[in-house]
Amino acid sequence: MKQLIVSSKTREKKWALINQGKAERLELYPPFSETKVGNIYSGTIASIKPSLQAAFVIFDHGPKGYLPLKSIPSSSRTVHQGMRLPVQVKKDEEATKGPVLTGDIELAGKYMVYFPYTDMLRFSKKIQPGQRRRLKLWAENSLQTGGGVLIRTEAESAEEHVLSAELKHLKQRFHLLDQAFKEKKGCFLIERPEKFVEDVKDALIRLKPDELITDSVTVSNQFKSVISEMELETDLLLYLEDEDLFVRYFKEDIHLMMTRRTVWLEGGSSIVIDVLEALTVIDVNSSRQTGAKQQRAAVKDINQKAALESLRQMKLRDMHGIVLIDFINMEDQSDRNDIDRLIREEAKSDHKHVHAAGFTELGLYQLTRKKTKASYQTLYTVPCPVCSGNGHVLSPESCLLELEKELLSKRRMLEKVEIELTKDIHQLIKEDPAFIRWIEKELNLPVAFKEINHIHPFYRVI
């Protein structure tokens, strides 16, 4: 059973897809970091970088946006500094990187995406050849005045007058946007789509869940008409309990689920996920399946489970960029081919584009996933004040070596040595009196120790 869980009771809006009791997709909309993706602005080119084939654009109060020159409509006059043009946000800013913009505006509908500046005609790969011919004929007749469309899979079952009505609506919407851009000067927001509602509608139409469960009467009424209009066989349930909807339907804490490093698989094997600056690495471990490493069938079975779980975690955590999977070594090429086919087939169900590049010479499987917004880690976490985001702190042994260096550098300023330190460091000193002898010999100072509590190995000379 597919369930679409939609929560909008709190300031943080969120929705999730649960398939056969397992979470497959989770989308969060934190109030402290609203996405700009899809927003359309009036922007001004601040600078042009020929070497990058891009321009940097001022469009709101945040950092400048990165605009590839190839995305600027050919109908525009010569691009120059100070030029004003409408731009749409494709990717949110993250860390030191500014947002990515496009000048090729796109307006999405239920059955198509309209491109007012681009003369193009594309189709969803899932549309059958017979329907493709029918839709192509309709589109060619409808686009004689210019513009282009991407026909979605949902258009297969739509009659031509319905498609024409939506195209007319999208053209009218663009006319109003263009009018607003021309009537006002400077940099300003032209349109901000209702991202949360639009995303849920899109998921409802595309995923066709068996149940849609929401904790809001308003949201329930909004989607009741969508279910009726699209003739979906989706039961609409209204959740009115005081307990949080996601706490009720999720089997684990969301933060733990999104940040857990080790994910256990059925049978005792696991995958270990490490998010690095430039890529994400997923390591496959046989773990508790002792003795299975040398068995070809067992290794292949573990790798198949790991492949499926890795792709599920990519969707769930919205991993993006380069992803490397270190599978358990498979000596037979046919086994590697089977894993490759499994990944490519499963990647088709991802709502974002996934490019599977196959196994490298070192046996790592490489793929990339499209990025459109900041990661969960960026939005919801801050670097640990103890380890500064490294994930590690100095060991008691290392702290003791640092203490020696500090005492040596301060020996001419001290008349006696009084050290506050944690129990683990003090225990090392008790077990090896060489440290005390070193102080007496090298420093010729009396020393006293005082144990303190701290969250990690720590010392302080007072």
Summary of the structure (lengths in Angstrom):
residues: 462
radius of gyration: 28.9
end to end distance: 64.3
largest distance: 95.7
contacts: 1298
relative contact order: 0.09
helix: 34%
strand: 27%
